[in-house]
Amino acid sequence: MREMNPYVVQIDKFVNSINKLSTMFLRLEEKSDVFTEQQLVEMCDEICDRTCKNCERNRVCMTRDLRKTHTLAWEVFRTIEKCGIELSIEMKRKVKEHCSQAPRFLRNAIDVYREEKQKMVWTQKMAQNREGCAVQLDSFAQMIQHATHELNASIFEDEPLERKIKQKFGKMGIRILTTVFFVTEEGRYEIHLTLKAGKGQVISTKQVAKVLSECCGRDMILGEEEKPSVGTEYVTVVCVEGPKFYTMTGVAKIGKACRKISGDSFSMIELPGKKQAVILSDGMGAGEKACRESTMVVELLEELLEAGFLKETALQMLNTALVIGREETSFSTVDMCVFDLYSGKCEITKAGASSTFLKLKSGVECIRSTSLPIGVLQRLELDEVEKLLQDGEYIIFVTDGVMDALPVGEQELLMRMMIEGTVKTNPREMAEHLLRQVLECSAEVPMDDMTILVVGVWSLEK
């Protein structure tokens, strides 16, 4: 019956249409940085039209010697491609031997080449923009389809539990209008209750969550931004299963040459489904411009992730916007980790970022990145790693400035030793301690912005 849900069917049709539109964009004129044979013929004709129209040798050059004329023009184009518009003496001599209007022929050849090259640049730009639009459309379609199917699959009915809830709240004088059950792929419950208290009654929403926990046999807590109490008018209260872990974050940073402004930006945000995301971005260069770039990247990722976009989709959309939205080349690294506070699983995603270190009970692990930063290429490739963390384990993110401050060839080893040797358990104190050690090891004024971000994970079940 879920598969026949008319809303899901309609969304699938909508997604199919978007995919077809995306495919059409990609099938339009392709990018090319070389002239085709047909283009070269047309360019030669254009030179001849501009040069030979009123020439006394027109009939000879454009009939009997047409192939020789075109070959000469092609050789001029190849020379311009290799050496620029400053043609060699040999090339000029060769043109003069064949053409009685050699200076005009060469001038027109350079003009035609420049015009066609400019057209090629704009064609490439348009093709690149179409490719970017196609990527955005695909990402958008996947996100809509994923969200719709996930929501449809998560709705379920449990009549015995629904009766139990109504009876329990009924004894308290609370009237239940509707009960909607959702369950995630991992089996976690989310329950939406529309209810009101009896005349003259007020019940706290925390009490609602407590009673619901007793009915379900699960630890249910209030969802985001719930009202503190329920009165005599119907309201909807959302309760979700409580997480089993919590995190704490600490950061230590210093700007290049000890400046106050750093090109590194970071954030920790709450996501739907009791997840948390940590984002660290290092903008190209240092100072105010790098700060603006990395801040923009972090803020846009925050917006997209909080809106419910998948992290891969959010990064691809942001990458496309950076590639097609500007003329100058500018890029930022991204280090991102999404924590599942129910399972302790963390998903680490890296785009051109420096190494990430995990301080585990078994020792220190290093996760390296081989991908490029965002804003470089149209198609973004990411490094992705999943880890299951236990109580009292840490993830340490660092920017390039930290690793570059350590001796070449020993950076990773020294960083491992510093992390293994620290006895600090508070993330902020650990980050500050590690940064001090790096600065002492380099014994120099920071040559780049330096940021160390530490996230610790602890269990609530103690």
C-alpha positions as CSV (number, residue, x, y, z in Angstrom):
1,M,0.0,0.0,0.0
2,R,2.9,2.3,0.7
3,E,4.2,1.8,-2.8
4,M,0.8,2.8,-4.2
5,N,0.8,6.0,-2.2
6,P,-0.4,8.6,-4.8
7,Y,1.8,11.3,-3.3
8,V,4.9,9.2,-3.6
9,V,3.9,8.2,-7.1
10,Q,3.5,11.9,-8.0
11,I,6.9,12.8,-6.5
12,D,8.5,9.9,-8.5
13,K,7.0,11.4,-11.7
14,F,8.3,14.8,-10.7
15,V,11.8,13.4,-10.1
16,N,11.8,11.6,-13.4
17,S,10.9,14.8,-15.2
18,I,13.8,16.6,-13.4
19,N,16.2,13.8,-14.4
20,K,15.2,14.1,-18.0
21,L,15.7,17.8,-18.0
22,S,19.1,17.3,-16.4
23,T,20.0,14.8,-19.1
24,M,18.9,17.2,-21.8
25,F,21.3,19.9,-20.4
26,L,24.2,17.5,-20.6
27,R,23.3,16.5,-24.2
28,L,23.5,20.1,-25.5
29,E,26.7,21.4,-27.1
30,E,29.7,19.9,-25.4
31,K,32.8,21.7,-24.0
32,S,35.8,21.8,-26.3
33,D,39.1,23.6,-26.3
34,V,40.1,22.7,-29.9
35,F,38.6,23.8,-33.2
36,T,36.8,21.2,-35.3
37,E,37.7,20.7,-38.9
38,Q,34.4,22.3,-39.9
39,Q,35.2,25.4,-37.7
40,L,38.6,25.7,-39.3
41,V,37.1,25.6,-42.8
42,E,34.7,28.3,-41.8
43,M,37.4,30.4,-40.3
44,C,39.5,30.1,-43.5
45,D,36.5,31.2,-45.6
46,E,36.1,34.2,-43.3
47,I,39.7,35.3,-43.7
48,C,39.4,34.9,-47.5
49,D,36.2,36.9,-47.5
50,R,37.8,39.7,-45.6
51,T,41.1,39.7,-47.5
52,C,40.5,38.4,-51.0
53,K,37.2,40.0,-52.1
54,N,38.8,42.9,-54.0
55,C,42.2,41.3,-54.8
56,E,43.2,40.8,-58.4
57,R,44.4,37.2,-57.6
58,N,41.0,36.3,-56.1
59,R,40.0,33.9,-58.8
60,V,43.3,32.0,-58.7
61,C,43.5,31.7,-54.9
62,M,39.8,30.9,-54.4
63,T,39.6,28.2,-57.1
64,R,42.8,26.6,-58.4
65,D,44.8,27.3,-55.2
66,L,42.0,27.1,-52.6
67,R,43.4,24.1,-50.9
68,K,46.8,25.8,-50.6
69,T,45.1,29.0,-49.3
70,H,43.3,27.0,-46.6
71,T,46.4,25.1,-45.7
72,L,48.3,28.3,-45.2
73,A,45.6,29.7,-43.0
74,W,45.6,26.5,-40.9
75,E,49.4,26.9,-40.4
76,V,48.9,30.5,-39.3
77,F,46.3,29.3,-36.7
78,R,48.6,26.6,-35.4
79,T,51.5,29.1,-35.1
80,I,49.2,31.5,-33.2
81,E,48.1,28.6,-30.9
82,K,51.7,27.8,-30.1
83,C,53.5,31.1,-30.1
84,G,50.8,33.8,-29.8
85,I,50.2,36.6,-32.2
86,E,53.9,37.4,-32.6
87,L,54.4,35.2,-35.6
88,S,57.8,34.0,-36.6
89,I,59.7,35.6,-39.5
90,E,59.5,32.3,-41.4
91,M,55.7,32.2,-41.1
92,K,55.4,35.8,-42.3
93,R,57.7,35.0,-45.2
94,K,55.7,31.9,-46.2
95,V,52.5,34.0,-46.3
96,K,54.1,36.7,-48.3
97,E,55.3,34.2,-50.9
98,H,51.7,33.0,-51.4
99,C,49.7,36.1,-50.9
100,S,50.1,39.6,-52.4
101,Q,48.2,41.1,-49.5
102,A,50.2,39.3,-46.8
103,P,49.9,42.0,-44.0
104,R,46.1,42.2,-44.4
105,F,45.9,38.4,-44.6
106,L,47.8,38.0,-41.3
107,R,45.9,40.8,-39.6
108,N,42.6,39.2,-40.5
109,A,43.8,35.7,-39.5
110,I,44.7,37.0,-36.0
111,D,41.3,38.8,-35.7
112,V,39.3,35.8,-36.8
113,Y,41.3,33.5,-34.5
114,R,40.7,35.8,-31.5
115,E,36.9,36.1,-32.3
116,E,36.5,32.3,-32.6
117,K,38.6,31.7,-29.5
118,Q,36.4,34.1,-27.5
119,K,33.3,32.3,-28.8
120,M,34.9,29.0,-27.7
121,V,35.5,30.4,-24.2
122,W,31.9,31.5,-23.9
123,T,30.7,28.2,-25.3
124,Q,32.8,26.4,-22.7
125,K,31.4,28.6,-19.9
126,M,27.9,28.0,-21.0
127,A,28.5,24.2,-21.2
128,Q,30.1,24.3,-17.7
129,N,27.1,26.3,-16.4
130,R,24.7,23.8,-17.9
131,E,26.6,20.9,-16.4
132,G,26.4,22.7,-13.0
133,C,22.6,23.2,-13.4
134,A,22.3,19.5,-14.3
135,V,24.2,18.5,-11.1
136,Q,22.0,20.8,-9.0
137,L,18.9,19.4,-10.6
138,D,20.0,15.8,-9.9
139,S,20.9,16.6,-6.3
140,F,17.6,18.4,-5.7
141,A,15.6,15.5,-7.3
142,Q,17.5,12.9,-5.2
143,M,16.9,14.8,-2.0
144,I,13.1,15.2,-2.7
145,Q,12.8,11.5,-3.6
146,H,14.8,10.3,-0.6
147,A,12.8,12.5,1.8
148,T,9.5,11.4,0.4
149,H,10.2,7.7,0.4
150,E,11.8,7.9,3.9
151,L,8.8,9.7,5.3
152,N,6.3,7.3,3.6
153,A,8.2,4.2,4.8
154,S,8.5,5.5,8.3
155,I,4.7,5.9,9.0
156,F,3.2,2.8,10.7
157,E,0.2,1.8,12.8
158,D,0.1,0.2,16.2
159,E,-3.5,-0.1,17.4
160,P,-2.7,-1.8,20.7
161,L,-0.1,0.9,21.6
162,E,-2.5,3.6,20.4
163,R,-5.3,2.3,22.7
164,K,-2.9,2.0,25.6
165,I,-1.8,5.6,25.2
166,K,-5.4,6.9,25.0
167,Q,-6.4,4.9,28.1
168,K,-3.4,6.1,30.1
169,F,-3.9,9.8,29.2
170,G,-7.7,9.4,29.5
171,K,-7.3,8.5,33.2
172,M,-5.4,11.7,33.6
173,G,-8.2,13.7,32.0
174,I,-6.2,14.3,28.8
175,R,-8.1,13.9,25.5
176,I,-6.1,12.5,22.5
177,L,-7.4,13.6,19.1
178,T,-4.8,11.9,16.9
179,T,-1.7,9.7,17.3
180,V,0.8,9.3,14.5
181,F,3.7,6.9,14.7
182,F,7.0,7.1,12.8
183,V,9.9,4.7,12.9
184,T,13.4,5.2,11.4
185,E,15.3,2.5,9.6
186,E,17.2,1.8,12.8
187,G,13.9,1.2,14.7
188,R,13.7,4.4,16.7
189,Y,10.3,5.8,17.4
190,E,8.9,9.3,16.9
191,I,5.3,9.9,18.1
192,H,3.1,13.0,17.3
193,L,0.3,13.4,19.8
194,T,-2.5,16.0,19.2
195,L,-4.1,16.4,22.6
196,K,-5.7,18.8,25.1
197,A,-6.2,18.9,28.9
198,G,-9.5,18.8,30.6
199,K,-11.3,21.9,31.8
200,G,-9.2,23.8,34.3
201,Q,-6.3,21.5,33.8
202,V,-2.7,22.2,32.6
203,I,-0.1,19.5,32.1
204,S,3.6,20.0,31.2
205,T,4.9,18.6,28.0
206,K,7.7,16.9,30.0
207,Q,5.0,15.0,31.8
208,V,3.5,14.0,28.5
209,A,6.9,12.6,27.4
210,K,7.3,10.7,30.7
211,V,3.8,9.1,30.4
212,L,4.5,8.2,26.7
213,S,7.8,6.6,27.8
214,E,5.9,4.4,30.2
215,C,3.4,3.4,27.5
216,C,6.1,2.6,24.9
217,G,8.7,1.1,27.2
218,R,11.2,3.4,25.5
219,D,13.0,6.6,26.7
220,M,10.9,9.3,24.9
221,I,11.9,13.0,25.1
222,L,10.5,16.2,23.7
223,G,11.3,17.2,20.1
224,E,12.7,20.5,19.1
225,E,11.0,23.8,20.3
226,E,8.1,22.2,22.0
227,K,5.7,24.2,24.2
228,P,6.2,23.9,27.9
229,S,2.6,23.0,28.7
230,V,-0.7,21.7,27.3
231,G,-3.9,23.6,28.2
232,T,-7.6,23.3,27.1
233,E,-6.9,23.8,23.4
234,Y,-5.6,21.1,21.1
235,V,-1.8,21.2,20.5
236,T,0.5,18.7,18.8
237,V,3.4,17.5,20.9
238,V,6.3,15.6,19.2
239,C,8.3,13.1,21.2
240,V,11.3,11.2,20.0
241,E,13.5,8.5,21.5
242,G,16.3,10.0,23.6
243,P,19.9,9.7,22.5
244,K,22.5,7.5,24.1
245,F,25.4,9.8,23.6
246,Y,26.3,13.5,24.0
247,T,29.3,15.5,22.6
248,M,31.4,18.4,23.8
249,T,33.5,20.6,21.5
250,G,36.6,22.7,22.1
251,V,38.6,24.8,19.8
252,A,42.0,26.6,19.8
253,K,43.1,28.9,16.9
254,I,45.6,31.5,16.0
255,G,45.9,33.7,12.9
256,K,48.9,33.9,10.5
257,A,51.6,36.0,12.1
258,C,49.4,36.1,15.3
259,R,46.7,38.2,13.5
260,K,43.3,38.4,15.1
261,I,41.5,37.5,11.8
262,S,41.8,33.9,10.7
263,G,40.9,32.3,7.4
264,D,39.7,29.2,9.3
265,S,36.0,29.0,10.2
266,F,34.1,26.3,12.2
267,S,30.6,25.5,13.5
268,M,28.7,22.8,15.4
269,I,25.0,22.5,14.6
270,E,22.1,20.3,15.6
271,L,20.5,18.3,12.8
272,P,17.2,16.5,12.5
273,G,17.1,13.0,14.0
274,K,19.2,13.8,17.0
275,K,22.4,14.2,15.0
276,Q,25.1,16.8,15.3
277,A,27.4,18.1,12.6
278,V,30.9,19.7,13.0
279,I,32.2,21.8,10.1
280,L,35.7,23.2,9.8
281,S,36.7,25.1,6.6
282,D,40.1,26.6,5.6
283,G,39.8,29.4,3.1
284,M,42.4,29.9,0.4
285,G,45.2,32.1,1.7
286,A,44.9,34.0,4.9
287,G,43.3,37.2,6.4
288,E,40.0,38.8,5.7
289,K,39.3,37.4,2.2
290,A,40.0,33.8,3.3
291,C,37.9,34.4,6.4
292,R,35.0,35.6,4.2
293,E,35.3,32.6,2.0
294,S,35.4,30.0,4.7
295,T,32.7,31.7,6.7
296,M,30.4,31.7,3.7
297,V,31.1,28.0,3.1
298,V,30.3,27.1,6.7
299,E,27.1,29.2,6.9
300,L,25.7,27.8,3.6
301,L,26.4,24.3,4.7
302,E,24.7,25.0,8.0
303,E,21.6,26.3,6.1
304,L,21.4,23.2,3.8
305,L,22.1,20.6,6.5
306,E,19.6,22.1,8.9
307,A,17.0,22.2,6.1
308,G,17.4,18.4,5.8
309,F,19.7,18.1,2.7
310,L,22.0,15.0,2.7
311,K,25.6,16.0,3.4
312,E,26.8,14.8,0.0
313,T,24.0,16.8,-1.7
314,A,24.7,19.9,0.3
315,L,28.4,19.8,-0.5
316,Q,27.8,19.2,-4.2
317,M,25.3,22.0,-4.5
318,L,27.7,24.4,-2.7
319,N,30.6,23.3,-4.9
320,T,28.6,23.9,-8.1
321,A,27.6,27.4,-6.8
322,L,31.2,28.3,-6.2
323,V,32.5,26.9,-9.5
324,I,29.9,28.6,-11.8
325,G,29.1,31.7,-9.7
326,R,32.4,33.6,-10.2
327,E,35.2,34.3,-12.6
328,E,38.2,34.1,-10.3
329,T,39.4,30.8,-8.9
330,S,38.7,30.5,-5.2
331,F,38.4,27.4,-3.0
332,S,38.0,26.3,0.6
333,T,38.7,23.0,2.2
334,V,35.9,21.2,4.2
335,D,36.2,18.9,7.1
336,M,32.8,17.7,8.3
337,C,31.7,15.1,10.7
338,V,28.1,14.0,11.4
339,F,27.5,12.3,14.8
340,D,24.6,10.0,15.4
341,L,23.9,10.4,19.1
342,Y,21.9,7.2,19.2
343,S,24.5,4.8,17.9
344,G,27.8,6.7,18.4
345,K,28.5,6.4,14.7
346,C,30.3,9.3,13.1
347,E,30.5,10.0,9.4
348,I,33.7,11.9,8.5
349,T,33.6,13.7,5.1
350,K,36.7,15.6,3.7
351,A,37.2,17.8,0.7
352,G,40.8,18.8,0.4
353,A,41.2,19.0,4.2
354,S,44.2,18.2,6.3
355,S,44.5,14.9,8.2
356,T,42.0,14.1,11.0
357,F,43.0,12.2,14.1
358,L,40.9,9.9,16.3
359,K,42.0,9.4,19.9
360,L,40.5,6.0,20.7
361,K,41.0,3.6,23.5
362,S,43.1,1.4,21.2
363,G,45.4,4.3,20.2
364,V,45.5,7.2,17.7
365,E,44.3,6.7,14.1
366,C,44.8,9.1,11.2
367,I,42.4,9.8,8.4
368,R,44.0,11.4,5.3
369,S,42.4,13.3,2.4
370,T,43.2,12.8,-1.3
371,S,40.4,14.9,-2.7
372,L,40.4,18.5,-3.9
373,P,38.8,21.5,-2.0
374,I,35.4,22.7,-3.0
375,G,35.2,25.3,-5.8
376,V,37.9,23.7,-8.0
377,L,36.2,21.2,-10.2
378,Q,32.5,20.8,-11.4
379,R,32.3,17.2,-10.1
380,L,33.2,17.0,-6.5
381,E,34.9,14.0,-5.1
382,L,34.9,13.4,-1.4
383,D,36.8,11.2,1.1
384,E,34.3,9.5,3.4
385,V,35.0,7.4,6.4
386,E,32.6,5.9,9.1
387,K,33.7,5.2,12.6
388,L,31.8,3.8,15.7
389,L,33.0,5.8,18.7
390,Q,32.8,4.7,22.3
391,D,32.5,6.6,25.6
392,G,35.4,8.9,26.2
393,E,36.8,8.9,22.6
394,Y,37.8,12.0,20.6
395,I,38.0,13.3,17.0
396,I,40.7,16.0,16.4
397,F,40.4,18.2,13.3
398,V,43.3,20.4,12.3
399,T,43.9,22.8,9.4
400,D,46.9,22.8,7.1
401,G,48.6,25.5,9.1
402,V,49.0,23.2,12.1
403,M,50.6,20.4,10.1
404,D,52.8,22.7,8.0
405,A,54.2,24.1,11.3
406,L,55.7,20.7,12.1
407,P,59.0,19.4,10.5
408,V,58.5,18.0,7.0
409,G,58.2,14.2,6.9
410,E,57.4,14.0,10.6
411,Q,54.2,15.9,10.8
412,E,51.8,13.0,11.2
413,L,54.1,11.1,13.6
414,L,54.6,14.1,15.9
415,M,50.9,14.9,15.9
416,R,50.1,11.4,16.9
417,M,52.6,11.5,19.7
418,M,51.2,14.8,21.0
419,I,47.7,13.5,21.0
420,E,48.7,10.2,22.7
421,G,50.7,12.0,25.3
422,T,48.0,14.5,26.4
423,V,46.1,13.7,29.7
424,K,43.6,16.4,29.1
425,T,40.0,15.2,28.9
426,N,38.1,18.5,28.4
427,P,38.0,19.2,24.6
428,R,38.8,22.9,24.9
429,E,41.8,22.2,27.2
430,M,43.0,19.5,24.9
431,A,42.8,21.7,21.8
432,E,44.7,24.6,23.6
433,H,47.3,22.1,24.9
434,L,47.9,20.6,21.4
435,L,48.2,24.1,19.8
436,R,50.7,25.2,22.4
437,Q,52.8,22.1,21.7
438,V,52.7,22.7,18.0
439,L,53.8,26.3,18.4
440,E,56.6,25.3,20.8
441,C,57.7,22.7,18.3
442,S,57.9,25.1,15.4
443,A,59.5,27.9,17.5
444,E,58.4,30.5,14.9
445,V,55.6,33.0,14.4
446,P,52.7,31.1,12.7
447,M,53.2,31.1,8.9
448,D,49.6,30.3,8.3
449,D,46.2,30.3,10.1
450,M,46.1,27.4,12.6
451,T,43.0,25.8,14.1
452,I,42.6,22.7,16.2
453,L,39.0,21.5,16.8
454,V,38.4,18.7,19.3
455,V,35.1,16.8,19.7
456,G,34.6,14.3,22.6
457,V,31.9,11.7,22.8
458,W,30.4,10.4,26.0
459,S,27.7,7.9,26.8
460,L,24.5,8.9,28.8
461,E,24.1,5.3,29.9
462,K,26.3,5.3,33.0
